[in-house]
Amino acid sequence: MCDLDKQAIGHAARTTAAAMASLLVARACRLPEAYWAVITTIVVMQSTVGAAVLISTRRLAGTALGAAMGALLATYFGPNVLAFGAGLFLLGVICAALGRVYRHLQEHLDRTAYRFAGITLAITMLVVRPDAAWIVAVHRFLEVSIGIAVGLIVTVLWPERQPPVATR
């Protein structure tokens, strides 16, 4: 254990605490697939505070777009491959357009949002469930939102310590 980097151990502790907290919150909200909150929290915890806040807004926007598109397409077409492809392409165009409009937020708004939109579309549309598509979409959005919120809160309250800079 002495050979392990203190920063790596601290990062593992922060990530574990955040993941456990998001799981408990999602379960307390009785969300059916609470593991999505955990997965999202783990993703958020890999960023510094400043980067986490900025990129999380894009993740949240992409998730909202993907959930809305997934609910709409799954309601009318079910898990149809062509509808999924059309929806994924349309999400790419929408996210690219948003990236142009909100260019001042930083480069690649479109790619980050599109990545989360596409993932959410696939989960919402391609996994057949007994619930209505809009219920699945709302659950996914809430699960990811909880994961983002918990990850950001832990990142702010328990910031990762940067190693001291060596001086000569």
Secondary structure as UniProt FT lines:
FT   TURN            2..3
FT   HELIX           6..28
FT   TURN            29..30
FT   TURN            32..34
FT   HELIX           35..44
FT   TURN            45..46
FT   HELIX           49..77
FT   HELIX           81..101
FT   HELIX           103..105
FT   TURN            107..108
FT   HELIX           109..126
FT   HELIX           133..157
//
